[in-house]
Every structure is written in C-alpha cells, then in structure tokens.
Amino acid sequence: MKSMMNMFEREDEETNKQTPIENIFGGKLLSNIHKKGEESTSNTQPFFTLQLDIERATTIFEALKHLTDVKKIEGFISSKSKQNIEAWQQILIEQLPVVLVLHLKYFQFDWNGDCSKITKKVSYPMNLQIDPKILSEGTNRSSGKEKYKLFAIVYHEGEEVSDGHYLTDAFHDGYNTWLRFDDEKVKAVPEHSVLKPQGHRVPYLLFYRRI
C-alpha cells in the first residue's frame, strides 16, 4: 500500500513539473464570465504570448488595457435555463511570466478571409510597468514582478503581408549595445532606432525581461 502511495505521489510531482519554456515564458490569464441573473464563473488559461489588438491603440499601454476591457458575449446560452441571456467577459492577467512576449496584431483578416497589414505606428517603452488595473485580485500586485525591460524585438518590414521581411534587434550585454540581425548581416544600432522604427517596419514581437 505504501509503495502504491509513493508511486502516485511521484506521478503527481511529474505532472506538476513545468518545462524550462513554461518556467521562462509561461503566464496565466483569468477569464471572468458575468451572467445576468446568475453567478459569475471564472477559469484560468495559460499563455506564452499576449496577443494585443492595436486597431484602437497608439501605445502598448492602451493595447494592454483594451485586452482587459469588458466585452459583451453575443448569443450566450445559459447552462441552467438553456435560454439566451446577457453575458459579459473580462480577461485579466493572473500570473506574469519571467519573459513577457507581446504579439502586436498587425495582420488582420476581413470577412473574405483575405489578410492585410495595419500600417499605423504603435509606441512602446524601453522600461515597461504593468498597470495593476489589468491584473487579477489573486496576483501579488506589490511584488515588484510587474516591472520589465525590453531586450529583443522581431520586426516585420514591408507594406504587404505576402512579400514582407523579418529582422531582429537584440540587446547584447557583453557589448552593452543593441545589435541588428538582418539575415547574415549583423551591426550595432542606437537605442532610438530600436524604439522608433522607420518606414514600413513595425514591431511584431516585443520581448520584455523582468527586472
């Protein structure tokens, strides 16, 4: 009996083990469903990147706020009455990762399934402070874990989705400078060119490391 208990405990430990990727990039979102005349329900969802809608945003802070806006759910069916009732959803950040990856949704699909690129500029800071308002009540908001620093960016360059080009800027601690990786070409670049990409170059993925 004791050996069987030890076996089950080992299985539980293995199940709860996280991979190195999860330990570094893994976060959690809390989804709250508010239903008219019924109790609210909640569930958590893991994430490795935060996908941010930029159509109504000019800054990363605005895009993060829009992520947690309360949204009405159309056609929600009650599990109790089996009737259509009013319901709203709000998503909050339950757990912040060590490395926060922000995916800016510059590519959009229309009703015909065609994909196009949004050409507007969205500003982003070198130092990012996560607003406590977008964190769930279960998150330790005073832990200091909500402070991040930018260390890498993946850009998409070009007007069209089909013929674009990707390149990356990354901060090199040894050289204490930013390096641009454009296929086989590597060169040092100033910080202002990292924060203000020119032309049709836009930040597609932003990598922030917890300070």
PyMOL CGO cylinders between C-alpha atoms (Angstrom):
from pymol import cmd
from pymol.cgo import CYLINDER

trace = [
    CYLINDER, 0.00, 0.00, 0.00, 2.82, 2.38, 0.93, 0.3, 1, 1, 1, 1, 1, 1,
    CYLINDER, 2.82, 2.38, 0.93, 4.66, 1.67, -2.33, 0.3, 1, 1, 1, 1, 1, 1,
    CYLINDER, 4.66, 1.67, -2.33, 1.47, 2.42, -4.30, 0.3, 1, 1, 1, 1, 1, 1,
    CYLINDER, 1.47, 2.42, -4.30, 1.07, 5.76, -2.47, 0.3, 1, 1, 1, 1, 1, 1,
    CYLINDER, 1.07, 5.76, -2.47, 4.68, 6.65, -3.26, 0.3, 1, 1, 1, 1, 1, 1,
    CYLINDER, 4.68, 6.65, -3.26, 4.06, 5.80, -6.92, 0.3, 1, 1, 1, 1, 1, 1,
    CYLINDER, 4.06, 5.80, -6.92, 1.01, 8.10, -7.07, 0.3, 1, 1, 1, 1, 1, 1,
    CYLINDER, 1.01, 8.10, -7.07, 2.96, 10.90, -5.37, 0.3, 1, 1, 1, 1, 1, 1,
    CYLINDER, 2.96, 10.90, -5.37, 5.76, 10.59, -7.94, 0.3, 1, 1, 1, 1, 1, 1,
    CYLINDER, 5.76, 10.59, -7.94, 3.19, 10.73, -10.76, 0.3, 1, 1, 1, 1, 1, 1,
    CYLINDER, 3.19, 10.73, -10.76, 1.66, 13.90, -9.27, 0.3, 1, 1, 1, 1, 1, 1,
    CYLINDER, 1.66, 13.90, -9.27, 5.10, 15.50, -9.00, 0.3, 1, 1, 1, 1, 1, 1,
    CYLINDER, 5.10, 15.50, -9.00, 5.89, 14.68, -12.64, 0.3, 1, 1, 1, 1, 1, 1,
    CYLINDER, 5.89, 14.68, -12.64, 2.50, 16.06, -13.74, 0.3, 1, 1, 1, 1, 1, 1,
    CYLINDER, 2.50, 16.06, -13.74, 3.11, 19.34, -11.89, 0.3, 1, 1, 1, 1, 1, 1,
    CYLINDER, 3.11, 19.34, -11.89, 6.63, 19.77, -13.25, 0.3, 1, 1, 1, 1, 1, 1,
    CYLINDER, 6.63, 19.77, -13.25, 6.99, 22.62, -15.70, 0.3, 1, 1, 1, 1, 1, 1,
    CYLINDER, 6.99, 22.62, -15.70, 9.25, 22.66, -18.70, 0.3, 1, 1, 1, 1, 1, 1,
    CYLINDER, 9.25, 22.66, -18.70, 12.04, 25.29, -18.96, 0.3, 1, 1, 1, 1, 1, 1,
    CYLINDER, 12.04, 25.29, -18.96, 9.95, 27.06, -21.63, 0.3, 1, 1, 1, 1, 1, 1,
    CYLINDER, 9.95, 27.06, -21.63, 6.97, 27.24, -19.27, 0.3, 1, 1, 1, 1, 1, 1,
    CYLINDER, 6.97, 27.24, -19.27, 9.18, 28.49, -16.43, 0.3, 1, 1, 1, 1, 1, 1,
    CYLINDER, 9.18, 28.49, -16.43, 10.51, 31.34, -18.57, 0.3, 1, 1, 1, 1, 1, 1,
    CYLINDER, 10.51, 31.34, -18.57, 7.65, 32.32, -20.90, 0.3, 1, 1, 1, 1, 1, 1,
    CYLINDER, 7.65, 32.32, -20.90, 4.59, 30.81, -19.21, 0.3, 1, 1, 1, 1, 1, 1,
    CYLINDER, 4.59, 30.81, -19.21, 1.91, 33.10, -17.76, 0.3, 1, 1, 1, 1, 1, 1,
    CYLINDER, 1.91, 33.10, -17.76, -1.78, 32.77, -16.91, 0.3, 1, 1, 1, 1, 1, 1,
    CYLINDER, -1.78, 32.77, -16.91, -4.91, 34.69, -17.84, 0.3, 1, 1, 1, 1, 1, 1,
    CYLINDER, -4.91, 34.69, -17.84, -8.06, 34.77, -15.74, 0.3, 1, 1, 1, 1, 1, 1,
    CYLINDER, -8.06, 34.77, -15.74, -11.33, 34.80, -17.70, 0.3, 1, 1, 1, 1, 1, 1,
    CYLINDER, -11.33, 34.80, -17.70, -14.36, 36.06, -15.78, 0.3, 1, 1, 1, 1, 1, 1,
    CYLINDER, -14.36, 36.06, -15.78, -17.83, 35.47, -17.24, 0.3, 1, 1, 1, 1, 1, 1,
    CYLINDER, -17.83, 35.47, -17.24, -20.54, 37.69, -15.75, 0.3, 1, 1, 1, 1, 1, 1,
    CYLINDER, -20.54, 37.69, -15.75, -24.10, 36.45, -16.45, 0.3, 1, 1, 1, 1, 1, 1,
    CYLINDER, -24.10, 36.45, -16.45, -27.29, 38.39, -15.85, 0.3, 1, 1, 1, 1, 1, 1,
    CYLINDER, -27.29, 38.39, -15.85, -29.31, 36.77, -13.07, 0.3, 1, 1, 1, 1, 1, 1,
    CYLINDER, -29.31, 36.77, -13.07, -26.72, 34.04, -12.47, 0.3, 1, 1, 1, 1, 1, 1,
    CYLINDER, -26.72, 34.04, -12.47, -23.46, 33.57, -10.61, 0.3, 1, 1, 1, 1, 1, 1,
    CYLINDER, -23.46, 33.57, -10.61, -20.25, 34.60, -12.34, 0.3, 1, 1, 1, 1, 1, 1,
    CYLINDER, -20.25, 34.60, -12.34, -17.80, 31.91, -13.43, 0.3, 1, 1, 1, 1, 1, 1,
    CYLINDER, -17.80, 31.91, -13.43, -14.03, 32.02, -13.83, 0.3, 1, 1, 1, 1, 1, 1,
    CYLINDER, -14.03, 32.02, -13.83, -11.29, 29.90, -15.36, 0.3, 1, 1, 1, 1, 1, 1,
    CYLINDER, -11.29, 29.90, -15.36, -7.57, 30.29, -15.96, 0.3, 1, 1, 1, 1, 1, 1,
    CYLINDER, -7.57, 30.29, -15.96, -5.81, 29.85, -19.28, 0.3, 1, 1, 1, 1, 1, 1,
    CYLINDER, -5.81, 29.85, -19.28, -2.05, 29.53, -19.89, 0.3, 1, 1, 1, 1, 1, 1,
    CYLINDER, -2.05, 29.53, -19.89, -0.27, 31.79, -22.37, 0.3, 1, 1, 1, 1, 1, 1,
    CYLINDER, -0.27, 31.79, -22.37, 3.20, 32.15, -23.85, 0.3, 1, 1, 1, 1, 1, 1,
    CYLINDER, 3.20, 32.15, -23.85, 2.50, 35.37, -25.75, 0.3, 1, 1, 1, 1, 1, 1,
    CYLINDER, 2.50, 35.37, -25.75, -0.02, 38.12, -25.13, 0.3, 1, 1, 1, 1, 1, 1,
    CYLINDER, -0.02, 38.12, -25.13, -1.81, 38.94, -28.39, 0.3, 1, 1, 1, 1, 1, 1,
    CYLINDER, -1.81, 38.94, -28.39, -2.64, 42.64, -28.46, 0.3, 1, 1, 1, 1, 1, 1,
    CYLINDER, -2.64, 42.64, -28.46, -5.23, 44.27, -30.70, 0.3, 1, 1, 1, 1, 1, 1,
    CYLINDER, -5.23, 44.27, -30.70, -3.72, 47.53, -31.97, 0.3, 1, 1, 1, 1, 1, 1,
    CYLINDER, -3.72, 47.53, -31.97, -6.58, 48.89, -34.10, 0.3, 1, 1, 1, 1, 1, 1,
    CYLINDER, -6.58, 48.89, -34.10, -7.76, 51.19, -31.28, 0.3, 1, 1, 1, 1, 1, 1,
    CYLINDER, -7.76, 51.19, -31.28, -4.35, 51.70, -29.65, 0.3, 1, 1, 1, 1, 1, 1,
    CYLINDER, -4.35, 51.70, -29.65, -1.45, 54.07, -30.24, 0.3, 1, 1, 1, 1, 1, 1,
    CYLINDER, -1.45, 54.07, -30.24, 0.68, 52.74, -27.36, 0.3, 1, 1, 1, 1, 1, 1,
    CYLINDER, 0.68, 52.74, -27.36, 1.41, 49.39, -25.74, 0.3, 1, 1, 1, 1, 1, 1,
    CYLINDER, 1.41, 49.39, -25.74, -0.27, 50.62, -22.56, 0.3, 1, 1, 1, 1, 1, 1,
    CYLINDER, -0.27, 50.62, -22.56, -3.52, 51.26, -24.44, 0.3, 1, 1, 1, 1, 1, 1,
    CYLINDER, -3.52, 51.26, -24.44, -3.35, 47.87, -26.14, 0.3, 1, 1, 1, 1, 1, 1,
    CYLINDER, -3.35, 47.87, -26.14, -2.86, 46.12, -22.79, 0.3, 1, 1, 1, 1, 1, 1,
    CYLINDER, -2.86, 46.12, -22.79, -5.84, 48.00, -21.36, 0.3, 1, 1, 1, 1, 1, 1,
    CYLINDER, -5.84, 48.00, -21.36, -8.04, 47.01, -24.33, 0.3, 1, 1, 1, 1, 1, 1,
    CYLINDER, -8.04, 47.01, -24.33, -7.05, 43.38, -23.69, 0.3, 1, 1, 1, 1, 1, 1,
    CYLINDER, -7.05, 43.38, -23.69, -8.85, 43.55, -20.34, 0.3, 1, 1, 1, 1, 1, 1,
    CYLINDER, -8.85, 43.55, -20.34, -11.88, 45.62, -21.41, 0.3, 1, 1, 1, 1, 1, 1,
    CYLINDER, -11.88, 45.62, -21.41, -15.26, 44.13, -20.51, 0.3, 1, 1, 1, 1, 1, 1,
    CYLINDER, -15.26, 44.13, -20.51, -16.80, 42.68, -23.70, 0.3, 1, 1, 1, 1, 1, 1,
    CYLINDER, -16.80, 42.68, -23.70, -20.38, 41.59, -24.28, 0.3, 1, 1, 1, 1, 1, 1,
    CYLINDER, -20.38, 41.59, -24.28, -20.81, 37.95, -25.36, 0.3, 1, 1, 1, 1, 1, 1,
    CYLINDER, -20.81, 37.95, -25.36, -23.31, 37.61, -28.18, 0.3, 1, 1, 1, 1, 1, 1,
    CYLINDER, -23.31, 37.61, -28.18, -25.61, 34.59, -28.22, 0.3, 1, 1, 1, 1, 1, 1,
    CYLINDER, -25.61, 34.59, -28.22, -24.67, 33.29, -24.76, 0.3, 1, 1, 1, 1, 1, 1,
    CYLINDER, -24.67, 33.29, -24.76, -26.81, 30.27, -23.73, 0.3, 1, 1, 1, 1, 1, 1,
    CYLINDER, -26.81, 30.27, -23.73, -27.36, 29.62, -20.02, 0.3, 1, 1, 1, 1, 1, 1,
    CYLINDER, -27.36, 29.62, -20.02, -26.35, 26.13, -18.88, 0.3, 1, 1, 1, 1, 1, 1,
    CYLINDER, -26.35, 26.13, -18.88, -29.24, 26.20, -16.40, 0.3, 1, 1, 1, 1, 1, 1,
    CYLINDER, -29.24, 26.20, -16.40, -32.20, 27.63, -18.30, 0.3, 1, 1, 1, 1, 1, 1,
    CYLINDER, -32.20, 27.63, -18.30, -30.91, 26.74, -21.80, 0.3, 1, 1, 1, 1, 1, 1,
    CYLINDER, -30.91, 26.74, -21.80, -32.08, 30.22, -22.79, 0.3, 1, 1, 1, 1, 1, 1,
    CYLINDER, -32.08, 30.22, -22.79, -30.22, 33.10, -24.37, 0.3, 1, 1, 1, 1, 1, 1,
    CYLINDER, -30.22, 33.10, -24.37, -29.12, 35.52, -21.61, 0.3, 1, 1, 1, 1, 1, 1,
    CYLINDER, -29.12, 35.52, -21.61, -26.94, 38.63, -21.39, 0.3, 1, 1, 1, 1, 1, 1,
    CYLINDER, -26.94, 38.63, -21.39, -23.33, 37.91, -20.51, 0.3, 1, 1, 1, 1, 1, 1,
    CYLINDER, -23.33, 37.91, -20.51, -20.01, 39.77, -20.41, 0.3, 1, 1, 1, 1, 1, 1,
    CYLINDER, -20.01, 39.77, -20.41, -16.42, 38.62, -20.32, 0.3, 1, 1, 1, 1, 1, 1,
    CYLINDER, -16.42, 38.62, -20.32, -13.35, 40.26, -18.82, 0.3, 1, 1, 1, 1, 1, 1,
    CYLINDER, -13.35, 40.26, -18.82, -9.85, 38.87, -19.12, 0.3, 1, 1, 1, 1, 1, 1,
    CYLINDER, -9.85, 38.87, -19.12, -7.22, 39.81, -16.52, 0.3, 1, 1, 1, 1, 1, 1,
    CYLINDER, -7.22, 39.81, -16.52, -3.62, 38.73, -16.06, 0.3, 1, 1, 1, 1, 1, 1,
    CYLINDER, -3.62, 38.73, -16.06, -3.43, 36.14, -13.30, 0.3, 1, 1, 1, 1, 1, 1,
    CYLINDER, -3.43, 36.14, -13.30, 0.29, 35.34, -13.47, 0.3, 1, 1, 1, 1, 1, 1,
    CYLINDER, 0.29, 35.34, -13.47, 3.09, 37.28, -15.17, 0.3, 1, 1, 1, 1, 1, 1,
    CYLINDER, 3.09, 37.28, -15.17, 5.98, 35.35, -16.76, 0.3, 1, 1, 1, 1, 1, 1,
    CYLINDER, 5.98, 35.35, -16.76, 9.70, 35.98, -16.33, 0.3, 1, 1, 1, 1, 1, 1,
    CYLINDER, 9.70, 35.98, -16.33, 9.91, 36.92, -20.02, 0.3, 1, 1, 1, 1, 1, 1,
    CYLINDER, 9.91, 36.92, -20.02, 6.82, 38.69, -21.32, 0.3, 1, 1, 1, 1, 1, 1,
    CYLINDER, 6.82, 38.69, -21.32, 6.29, 38.36, -25.09, 0.3, 1, 1, 1, 1, 1, 1,
    CYLINDER, 6.29, 38.36, -25.09, 3.86, 40.85, -26.61, 0.3, 1, 1, 1, 1, 1, 1,
    CYLINDER, 3.86, 40.85, -26.61, 2.46, 39.94, -30.02, 0.3, 1, 1, 1, 1, 1, 1,
    CYLINDER, 2.46, 39.94, -30.02, 1.17, 43.05, -31.83, 0.3, 1, 1, 1, 1, 1, 1,
    CYLINDER, 1.17, 43.05, -31.83, -1.59, 42.00, -34.21, 0.3, 1, 1, 1, 1, 1, 1,
    CYLINDER, -1.59, 42.00, -34.21, -0.51, 43.97, -37.28, 0.3, 1, 1, 1, 1, 1, 1,
    CYLINDER, -0.51, 43.97, -37.28, -2.08, 41.40, -39.60, 0.3, 1, 1, 1, 1, 1, 1,
    CYLINDER, -2.08, 41.40, -39.60, -5.86, 41.42, -39.89, 0.3, 1, 1, 1, 1, 1, 1,
    CYLINDER, -5.86, 41.42, -39.89, -8.37, 39.27, -41.78, 0.3, 1, 1, 1, 1, 1, 1,
    CYLINDER, -8.37, 39.27, -41.78, -11.53, 40.53, -43.47, 0.3, 1, 1, 1, 1, 1, 1,
    CYLINDER, -11.53, 40.53, -43.47, -14.82, 38.69, -43.96, 0.3, 1, 1, 1, 1, 1, 1,
    CYLINDER, -14.82, 38.69, -43.96, -13.50, 37.11, -47.16, 0.3, 1, 1, 1, 1, 1, 1,
    CYLINDER, -13.50, 37.11, -47.16, -10.51, 35.63, -45.37, 0.3, 1, 1, 1, 1, 1, 1,
    CYLINDER, -10.51, 35.63, -45.37, -8.02, 38.00, -47.03, 0.3, 1, 1, 1, 1, 1, 1,
    CYLINDER, -8.02, 38.00, -47.03, -5.14, 39.17, -44.86, 0.3, 1, 1, 1, 1, 1, 1,
    CYLINDER, -5.14, 39.17, -44.86, -3.76, 42.71, -44.84, 0.3, 1, 1, 1, 1, 1, 1,
    CYLINDER, -3.76, 42.71, -44.84, -1.24, 44.64, -42.77, 0.3, 1, 1, 1, 1, 1, 1,
    CYLINDER, -1.24, 44.64, -42.77, -2.09, 47.55, -40.47, 0.3, 1, 1, 1, 1, 1, 1,
    CYLINDER, -2.09, 47.55, -40.47, 0.41, 50.32, -41.20, 0.3, 1, 1, 1, 1, 1, 1,
    CYLINDER, 0.41, 50.32, -41.20, -0.14, 52.56, -38.15, 0.3, 1, 1, 1, 1, 1, 1,
    CYLINDER, -0.14, 52.56, -38.15, 2.62, 53.16, -35.61, 0.3, 1, 1, 1, 1, 1, 1,
    CYLINDER, 2.62, 53.16, -35.61, 2.34, 51.93, -32.02, 0.3, 1, 1, 1, 1, 1, 1,
    CYLINDER, 2.34, 51.93, -32.02, 4.83, 53.26, -29.48, 0.3, 1, 1, 1, 1, 1, 1,
    CYLINDER, 4.83, 53.26, -29.48, 6.48, 51.03, -26.87, 0.3, 1, 1, 1, 1, 1, 1,
    CYLINDER, 6.48, 51.03, -26.87, 8.83, 51.86, -23.96, 0.3, 1, 1, 1, 1, 1, 1,
    CYLINDER, 8.83, 51.86, -23.96, 12.24, 50.55, -23.02, 0.3, 1, 1, 1, 1, 1, 1,
    CYLINDER, 12.24, 50.55, -23.02, 11.00, 50.08, -19.45, 0.3, 1, 1, 1, 1, 1, 1,
    CYLINDER, 11.00, 50.08, -19.45, 7.52, 48.62, -19.04, 0.3, 1, 1, 1, 1, 1, 1,
    CYLINDER, 7.52, 48.62, -19.04, 5.47, 48.89, -15.84, 0.3, 1, 1, 1, 1, 1, 1,
    CYLINDER, 5.47, 48.89, -15.84, 2.38, 46.66, -15.91, 0.3, 1, 1, 1, 1, 1, 1,
    CYLINDER, 2.38, 46.66, -15.91, -0.69, 48.59, -14.72, 0.3, 1, 1, 1, 1, 1, 1,
    CYLINDER, -0.69, 48.59, -14.72, -2.17, 46.90, -11.60, 0.3, 1, 1, 1, 1, 1, 1,
    CYLINDER, -2.17, 46.90, -11.60, -5.65, 47.52, -13.03, 0.3, 1, 1, 1, 1, 1, 1,
    CYLINDER, -5.65, 47.52, -13.03, -5.14, 44.78, -15.63, 0.3, 1, 1, 1, 1, 1, 1,
    CYLINDER, -5.14, 44.78, -15.63, -4.01, 42.25, -13.00, 0.3, 1, 1, 1, 1, 1, 1,
    CYLINDER, -4.01, 42.25, -13.00, -6.42, 39.94, -11.21, 0.3, 1, 1, 1, 1, 1, 1,
    CYLINDER, -6.42, 39.94, -11.21, -7.04, 40.24, -7.48, 0.3, 1, 1, 1, 1, 1, 1,
    CYLINDER, -7.04, 40.24, -7.48, -5.16, 36.96, -7.00, 0.3, 1, 1, 1, 1, 1, 1,
    CYLINDER, -5.16, 36.96, -7.00, -1.98, 38.46, -8.47, 0.3, 1, 1, 1, 1, 1, 1,
    CYLINDER, -1.98, 38.46, -8.47, 0.52, 39.86, -5.98, 0.3, 1, 1, 1, 1, 1, 1,
    CYLINDER, 0.52, 39.86, -5.98, 0.41, 43.42, -7.29, 0.3, 1, 1, 1, 1, 1, 1,
    CYLINDER, 0.41, 43.42, -7.29, 3.06, 44.77, -4.92, 0.3, 1, 1, 1, 1, 1, 1,
    CYLINDER, 3.06, 44.77, -4.92, 5.66, 42.06, -5.55, 0.3, 1, 1, 1, 1, 1, 1,
    CYLINDER, 5.66, 42.06, -5.55, 7.70, 44.14, -7.99, 0.3, 1, 1, 1, 1, 1, 1,
    CYLINDER, 7.70, 44.14, -7.99, 7.30, 41.39, -10.61, 0.3, 1, 1, 1, 1, 1, 1,
    CYLINDER, 7.30, 41.39, -10.61, 5.36, 43.74, -12.90, 0.3, 1, 1, 1, 1, 1, 1,
    CYLINDER, 5.36, 43.74, -12.90, 8.46, 45.71, -13.98, 0.3, 1, 1, 1, 1, 1, 1,
    CYLINDER, 8.46, 45.71, -13.98, 10.10, 44.74, -17.27, 0.3, 1, 1, 1, 1, 1, 1,
    CYLINDER, 10.10, 44.74, -17.27, 12.86, 45.88, -19.62, 0.3, 1, 1, 1, 1, 1, 1,
    CYLINDER, 12.86, 45.88, -19.62, 12.92, 45.46, -23.39, 0.3, 1, 1, 1, 1, 1, 1,
    CYLINDER, 12.92, 45.46, -23.39, 15.72, 43.20, -24.68, 0.3, 1, 1, 1, 1, 1, 1,
    CYLINDER, 15.72, 43.20, -24.68, 14.63, 42.00, -28.13, 0.3, 1, 1, 1, 1, 1, 1,
    CYLINDER, 14.63, 42.00, -28.13, 12.25, 42.86, -30.98, 0.3, 1, 1, 1, 1, 1, 1,
    CYLINDER, 12.25, 42.86, -30.98, 11.16, 40.98, -34.10, 0.3, 1, 1, 1, 1, 1, 1,
    CYLINDER, 11.16, 40.98, -34.10, 10.07, 43.39, -36.84, 0.3, 1, 1, 1, 1, 1, 1,
    CYLINDER, 10.07, 43.39, -36.84, 8.02, 42.93, -39.98, 0.3, 1, 1, 1, 1, 1, 1,
    CYLINDER, 8.02, 42.93, -39.98, 9.17, 45.15, -42.82, 0.3, 1, 1, 1, 1, 1, 1,
    CYLINDER, 9.17, 45.15, -42.82, 7.10, 45.85, -45.91, 0.3, 1, 1, 1, 1, 1, 1,
    CYLINDER, 7.10, 45.85, -45.91, 3.68, 47.11, -46.96, 0.3, 1, 1, 1, 1, 1, 1,
    CYLINDER, 3.68, 47.11, -46.96, 2.21, 43.71, -47.78, 0.3, 1, 1, 1, 1, 1, 1,
    CYLINDER, 2.21, 43.71, -47.78, 1.89, 40.50, -45.80, 0.3, 1, 1, 1, 1, 1, 1,
    CYLINDER, 1.89, 40.50, -45.80, 2.97, 38.27, -48.68, 0.3, 1, 1, 1, 1, 1, 1,
    CYLINDER, 2.97, 38.27, -48.68, 6.25, 39.98, -49.57, 0.3, 1, 1, 1, 1, 1, 1,
    CYLINDER, 6.25, 39.98, -49.57, 7.42, 41.21, -46.15, 0.3, 1, 1, 1, 1, 1, 1,
    CYLINDER, 7.42, 41.21, -46.15, 10.77, 40.70, -44.48, 0.3, 1, 1, 1, 1, 1, 1,
    CYLINDER, 10.77, 40.70, -44.48, 11.61, 39.88, -40.85, 0.3, 1, 1, 1, 1, 1, 1,
    CYLINDER, 11.61, 39.88, -40.85, 14.59, 41.15, -38.87, 0.3, 1, 1, 1, 1, 1, 1,
    CYLINDER, 14.59, 41.15, -38.87, 15.53, 41.26, -35.21, 0.3, 1, 1, 1, 1, 1, 1,
    CYLINDER, 15.53, 41.26, -35.21, 17.14, 43.70, -32.77, 0.3, 1, 1, 1, 1, 1, 1,
    CYLINDER, 17.14, 43.70, -32.77, 18.56, 42.27, -29.55, 0.3, 1, 1, 1, 1, 1, 1,
    CYLINDER, 18.56, 42.27, -29.55, 20.49, 43.84, -26.69, 0.3, 1, 1, 1, 1, 1, 1,
    CYLINDER, 20.49, 43.84, -26.69, 23.96, 42.32, -26.17, 0.3, 1, 1, 1, 1, 1, 1,
    CYLINDER, 23.96, 42.32, -26.17, 25.05, 42.53, -22.53, 0.3, 1, 1, 1, 1, 1, 1,
    CYLINDER, 25.05, 42.53, -22.53, 28.71, 41.85, -23.35, 0.3, 1, 1, 1, 1, 1, 1,
    CYLINDER, 28.71, 41.85, -23.35, 28.97, 44.70, -25.87, 0.3, 1, 1, 1, 1, 1, 1,
    CYLINDER, 28.97, 44.70, -25.87, 26.41, 46.80, -23.94, 0.3, 1, 1, 1, 1, 1, 1,
    CYLINDER, 26.41, 46.80, -23.94, 24.69, 47.74, -27.17, 0.3, 1, 1, 1, 1, 1, 1,
    CYLINDER, 24.69, 47.74, -27.17, 21.82, 46.79, -29.48, 0.3, 1, 1, 1, 1, 1, 1,
    CYLINDER, 21.82, 46.79, -29.48, 22.61, 44.52, -32.43, 0.3, 1, 1, 1, 1, 1, 1,
    CYLINDER, 22.61, 44.52, -32.43, 20.51, 44.21, -35.58, 0.3, 1, 1, 1, 1, 1, 1,
    CYLINDER, 20.51, 44.21, -35.58, 20.25, 40.76, -37.19, 0.3, 1, 1, 1, 1, 1, 1,
    CYLINDER, 20.25, 40.76, -37.19, 19.16, 41.02, -40.83, 0.3, 1, 1, 1, 1, 1, 1,
    CYLINDER, 19.16, 41.02, -40.83, 19.74, 37.60, -42.37, 0.3, 1, 1, 1, 1, 1, 1,
    CYLINDER, 19.74, 37.60, -42.37, 23.53, 37.19, -42.46, 0.3, 1, 1, 1, 1, 1, 1,
    CYLINDER, 23.53, 37.19, -42.46, 24.17, 40.88, -41.69, 0.3, 1, 1, 1, 1, 1, 1,
    CYLINDER, 24.17, 40.88, -41.69, 24.79, 41.94, -38.07, 0.3, 1, 1, 1, 1, 1, 1,
    CYLINDER, 24.79, 41.94, -38.07, 25.51, 45.51, -36.99, 0.3, 1, 1, 1, 1, 1, 1,
    CYLINDER, 25.51, 45.51, -36.99, 25.26, 47.73, -33.92, 0.3, 1, 1, 1, 1, 1, 1,
    CYLINDER, 25.26, 47.73, -33.92, 22.34, 50.16, -33.82, 0.3, 1, 1, 1, 1, 1, 1,
    CYLINDER, 22.34, 50.16, -33.82, 21.48, 53.06, -31.46, 0.3, 1, 1, 1, 1, 1, 1,
    CYLINDER, 21.48, 53.06, -31.46, 18.64, 52.74, -28.97, 0.3, 1, 1, 1, 1, 1, 1,
    CYLINDER, 18.64, 52.74, -28.97, 16.50, 55.42, -30.64, 0.3, 1, 1, 1, 1, 1, 1,
    CYLINDER, 16.50, 55.42, -30.64, 16.33, 53.35, -33.85, 0.3, 1, 1, 1, 1, 1, 1,
    CYLINDER, 16.33, 53.35, -33.85, 15.09, 50.41, -31.78, 0.3, 1, 1, 1, 1, 1, 1,
    CYLINDER, 15.09, 50.41, -31.78, 12.25, 52.41, -30.22, 0.3, 1, 1, 1, 1, 1, 1,
    CYLINDER, 12.25, 52.41, -30.22, 11.31, 54.32, -33.39, 0.3, 1, 1, 1, 1, 1, 1,
    CYLINDER, 11.31, 54.32, -33.39, 11.40, 52.03, -36.44, 0.3, 1, 1, 1, 1, 1, 1,
    CYLINDER, 11.40, 52.03, -36.44, 11.21, 53.87, -39.73, 0.3, 1, 1, 1, 1, 1, 1,
    CYLINDER, 11.21, 53.87, -39.73, 9.27, 53.33, -42.93, 0.3, 1, 1, 1, 1, 1, 1,
    CYLINDER, 9.27, 53.33, -42.93, 7.09, 50.25, -43.16, 0.3, 1, 1, 1, 1, 1, 1,
    CYLINDER, 7.09, 50.25, -43.16, 8.98, 48.45, -40.39, 0.3, 1, 1, 1, 1, 1, 1,
    CYLINDER, 8.98, 48.45, -40.39, 6.75, 47.62, -37.41, 0.3, 1, 1, 1, 1, 1, 1,
    CYLINDER, 6.75, 47.62, -37.41, 7.35, 45.71, -34.14, 0.3, 1, 1, 1, 1, 1, 1,
    CYLINDER, 7.35, 45.71, -34.14, 5.71, 42.30, -34.50, 0.3, 1, 1, 1, 1, 1, 1,
    CYLINDER, 5.71, 42.30, -34.50, 7.02, 40.67, -31.30, 0.3, 1, 1, 1, 1, 1, 1,
    CYLINDER, 7.02, 40.67, -31.30, 8.34, 42.52, -28.24, 0.3, 1, 1, 1, 1, 1, 1,
    CYLINDER, 8.34, 42.52, -28.24, 10.41, 40.63, -25.68, 0.3, 1, 1, 1, 1, 1, 1,
    CYLINDER, 10.41, 40.63, -25.68, 10.48, 42.07, -22.15, 0.3, 1, 1, 1, 1, 1, 1,
    CYLINDER, 10.48, 42.07, -22.15, 12.60, 40.61, -19.35, 0.3, 1, 1, 1, 1, 1, 1,
    CYLINDER, 12.60, 40.61, -19.35, 11.51, 41.02, -15.75, 0.3, 1, 1, 1, 1, 1, 1,
    CYLINDER, 11.51, 41.02, -15.75, 13.76, 43.48, -13.91, 0.3, 1, 1, 1, 1, 1, 1,
]
cmd.load_cgo(trace, "trace")
